[in-house]
């Protein structure tokens, strides 16, 4: 008898469901345990914006007081990572049975390096290695922005054996560069005689923000393309994934124990209220991928999601839609470059706001 829960069916279809949210109350209330037990939740992702909102809400006030009592000399940055590491470790412990049951494919929890390191290769590598070592669990991923400097960091981190979630990817071209950096890291690691079989990585491809950027222009020039370009772009990225990880280059690495770097669909909530709430979920279902769902989208899919393989359907239509953009005077590369800049800056602002919120909360306690 088919499972009635669409989230469980989605996992069974080959696309892993991760939850794009984490905060202390999820862990202490038993909510995370329920999501794992009832929905077969397979992973968690976090980012500075998520933590910033949680800390500002007061969810961490008691933990901050305890940390300050233990060590009043900690900076706001040190306090943040102490709190975040506690949460990430607890979540990874809860998901460890999933990691074991899937032979290391799922059960992952992601923690991001400081966003202000997005263009600092050495700083990113240093902090990513430190965080990975502090957590000291196999089902941890360190999130690294997929900027040009980030590509170099990814290669070095994979060589070091750090699991990496490469985030803020908007263009197919940048995605291909990320996959190539992953392969180079595996090659370097193999050349050193180090094992490849437990290295895990995902490439987080942001979806809905592309439609948000393009729809106002398309409304004037080609209204029928509104709400369609983001999914078309993602489908093209998946075709590249199939070519890269189905090709001879990766076959040799696979034989040595390596695993594909899965595509992960991020930013899958619908920003335009006139669009279907599952526009960026129902249309991107395919094997060996991940969709990290924010809470409202997660609940919506549990309620009325449709599980059908759509990711590699209508690819020719997607290509034709993307081919129309230059005819309309739209430079897709320029748009995705700008989205990357805005994404990095938004995470930096959230991180700064987060650190300020910690300072505001801790200052009276230190007085």
Secondary structure, DSSP 4 states (H G I P E B T S, - for coil): ---S-HHHHHHHHTEEEEES---HHHHHSSHHHHHHHHH---EE---HHHHHHHHHTTTTHHHHHHHHHH-TT--HHHHHHHHHHHHHHHHHHHHHHHHHHTTTSS-EEEEEPPGGGTT-HHHHHHHHHHHHHHH--TTEEEEEE-SHHHHHHHHHHHHHT--EEEEEE--HHHHHHHHHHHHHHHHHHHHTT---TT--EEEEEE-HHHHHHHHHHHHHH-GGGTTTHHHHHHHHHHHHHHHHHTSHHHHHHHHTT----EEEEE--S--STTS-TTHHHHTT--TTEEEEE-HHHHHHHHHH------TTSSHHHHHHHHHHHHHTT--HHHHHHHHHHHHHHHHHHHHHHHHHHHHHHHHHHH-
